[in-house]
Amino acid sequence: MHSALEALPQTNEREIAEYERLHFLSAFLYWLALRVREIEGHKLDDFVRVEGVLWWRPEDTTFPDGHMKVPAEMEAAFARYTAHLSSRRVKLDRSVGQLPVLQSTLNFQPIGARRLHQILKSLFAQAAGRLPPGASLAREQLMHASAHWLRHTGIKAVASSGVSASETQGFARHAKFESTAPYLASESEEQAHQRVQTRKLPAGWLPD
């Protein structure tokens, strides 16, 4: 998908704005494994830096303690996007932090989940078209992908990175372990039960 993103045209200000927005949103949904409803209606000011550490701190009860530590890759994407917004020739009537996370590239007004899905579907379709002829399964997955697919892919990447099942569950913010289990390697019922009993908030994504 990265190659499809980088292949997007950037010949004028509007195309650059659309590219930068897509670069930011795809990183946001993937690196924090967010649900669309968890970012809809929020502003860039919901990213807060405390003692040098960047946090995503929306007023949302699905986030333990109300905030989530931002990984380095997402911090870089956030810095890039806010720098881009600050450099736009269009005069802003407010600070960058007051802009919505989901915004129009034309007038900075909020956009909703439906428009976000349309934006991402276009990228997924282009990514599918760049796959080799033999990658029929991957092509089909991309053609049916949605914003939630980025969350799913992000959780799957964390689960396969060697962290514990409880850390994966915390990162995904699943209320029940049964929702996390499909992302994990097969294990015995006894192992699964033990992991549920010892689950804790994951270091690195959530505060100590």
N, C-alpha and C positions, 0 to 999 in steps of 0.2 A: 504493500500500500504506500510505503514511503516513496517509491519511484513514481507512482501515479501523482502523488502530491507535488513532488519536485518538478514534474512535467507540466504542471498547470501554467498557463500563459501569465506573464508578468510584464506586459508591454506598456501598460498605462496605470494610472493611479487606482482606478477601480479594480482592475485585475490584481494588482498588488494587495489591495485591501482585502479582497476575497481570499487570496492565498494566505495572508497572515491570519485572518480569522479562522480559516479552516485548520491551519497549522496549530493554532492555540487550542481550539475546541477538541480536535482529535487527541491532542496530548492530554488535555484536561480530563476527558472521559476515560482515557486509557490508564494514565498514571495514578489517578485517584479512584478508578473504578466506580464512577458516579452514575447514578440514575438520573435521567433527564429532569425529573421532578425535583431533584436535589440542587439543581442549578438554575432552574427557571425562576425568574423574578429576583435573582440575586445580583449584586453589584460587584465590581472589581475591588471595592473597598472591603469586601468580605475576605480578601487575602490580607492577613495582618502579620507584621514582623515583630517578634518579641525576642529581645536579647539576641538578635542576629539570626533567629530561626523564623522561617516563613510558615504560617499556618493558614489553612482554609477554615474560616470560622463563621459559618452561616448560622442563623438562628433556626436550627432544624433538630428535632428530637431524635432523628436517626443517627446522629453523630454523637458517640460517647463523649461526655464532658463538653459537648458543643464545638469541638474543633478537631482538626486532623492535620498532622504534620505533612508538609509538602516535600516530596522527594526532589533530589537535585535536578533531575531531568525536567520535571514540571516547573521547578523554580526558574530554570533557564528559559522555558517556553513562555512563562508569565512575564519575565523581564523583557524578552524580545517583543511580546505583543504590546505591552504598555509603552515601550519605547516607540514602536510603530505608531500607536495612537497619538502619542505626543507630537510626532513629526508630521501628522496629516496636515495638509494645507487648509482643510476645512476648519473654520474657526469653531472651537468648542464653546458651548455656553455654560460649561461646568467642568470640574476637574475630571481627570481620567478615572480616578477612583469612583466617581459617582456614575460612571457609565455602566449599563447593564452588562452582565457576562454574555448573555445572548443578545446581540445587537445587529441592527441593519448596518451594512457598510456604506449606505447612502446618507443616512441622517442620524445614526447612533441611537435610534429608537429601539425599544425592546422587540424581539421576535419570540415566537413561541415554539413549542415542541414540534409542531407540524412543519414549520419552516426549517428547523434544525434537521429533521429527518430528510427533507428534500435535499438540503445541502450535502449531507453525508452520503445519501444514496447515489448522488452524482459521482462522488469520489470513488465509492465502492465499485460502481459500474466501470469507471475508467481503469481501476486497479484490476478488475476481472478481465478486461480486454487486453491487458498487458501480459497476462499469464501465457505460458507456452501451451501448445495444443494438447499435451498429455495431462494437464492439470485440471481435468474436468470437475473433480470434487471440490477443489479450492475455488474454482470459478463459480460453481453453483452456490457455495457458501457466501461468497462476496455478493453475488447478485441478490441474495435474500437477506443480506446483513442490514442491521439497523444501528441506531445509536447504542442500544443495549448490547449489541455484539461487541463494541469496544470495551464496555464494562466487563463482559464475560471473558474477553481475551486478556484483559488486565488481571483479573482474578486468577485465570488459568496460569498466567506467567508467574505470578507470585507463588501459587501452589507448587509449581514445578521447579522453583528456585532453591528448594531445600529448607524452607522455613517449616515450622510445625503446623499441624492442622488447626490448632487454636489461633495461631497468628494469621493464617489464611482466613479463618472465620471472622476475626476481628477486623482485618483489612476490608473484607467484603461487607461487613456490618450485617451479617446474617443473624437474625434472632435465634434461629434453630440450626443445630449442627447438620440436620438432614439437608439443608439447603447448600451447605458447603461440601458435603460428601461427594457429589458427582465430580468435583474438581480435583479430588485427591486420588492417589494411586490406591489400588485395591488393598484392603487390610481386613483382618479378622474382626468379628464383632467385639471381641474382648479389647482389641487395640482401639477400635473406634469409641467404645464406651469409656476407656481410660482417657482418651484425648478430650472427650466431652467434659469429663469430670475435672480435668486439669486446665481447661481453657482459660486464657487470660488475654488482656489487651496486648496487641503486638507492639513490641519496641520498634521504633523507627517510623511508624505511621501514626501512632497515638502517643500522648504524653505519658511519662512514667507516673 
